Amino acid sequence: MKLEFPEGTVLVFGGSGGIGRGVAAEFAKAGVAVAICYRSRQDLAETAAAAARASGVEASIHQADVRDAASVATVVDAAIAAHGRVHTVLWAAGPVVPQVAIAEWSDDQFRNAIETEVFGFYHAVRATIPHLRERGGGSFVHLGSAGHDWWPKLDGLSVAPKAANESLLKGIAKEEGRFAIRANSILVGVIDAGQFRIGQEEGYFDEAWERETKKLLAMPRWGTPADVGAAALFLASDQAGYVTGQTLSVSGGFGV
């Protein structure tokens, strides 16, 4: 089945991250233009855009601090100017978080996680809903955490903020469906990219951690950005036109 998409671009927040770059690449391969947002890693955003152009689609990059509403609004306007229309807002932004027990979180750690993931996503939603309404609809695809279903030890600084966004997505689906705006979330498991690789380099995702975590999977491998991208493509496509307010776990059966 060939997936079909509305005219315009997917706006990827967190498009310079390991998973974000991989998902952007899958959209480009499917013939969808990409607008890649980044905060500080311009070189990686440029690499992602170049890869998209090599797939034969238009690509742009946009710098933003998602914690700042005005910065996000400026990026949305720039993406619309570059591509004419944004039909999908893909949220892949989030800080690399330490693996720390809740009792040991610092206020600054929790505040940064909430401001980036929760306020950031809220800013993206508020900045794009008027445009999606005006252009006849569209969709939000949020990359959440498989920890939403089964709490992973020490990963709360990632899981808790994403859980707030899961609730917000339900509200968007219910309130904006009359404008043909859909909102869905992918519950992402251990993906061989991004924070997982950083954790390997820093030593807290060691062989013992990997061995114990794989016992929680139904499939004997880590996921890939392409696995996440395949789910995102479906949820953003016209084939998912009657799917909203839902979560899809791409986690290899984590915690089943």
ABEGO torsion letter per residue (X at the ends): XBBBBBBEBBBBBGAABAAAAAAAAAAAAAGBBBBBBBAABAAAAAAAAAAAAAAGBBBBBBBBBAABAAAAAAAAAAAAAAAGBBABBBBABEBBBBBBBAAABBAAAAAAAAAAAAAAAAAAAAAAAAAAAAAGEEBBBBBBBAAAABBBBGAAAAAAAAAAAAAAAAAAAAAAAAAGBBBBBBBBBBBBBEAAAAAAAAGABBAAAAAAAAAABABABBBBAAAAAAAAAAAABAAAAABBGBBBBBAGGBGX
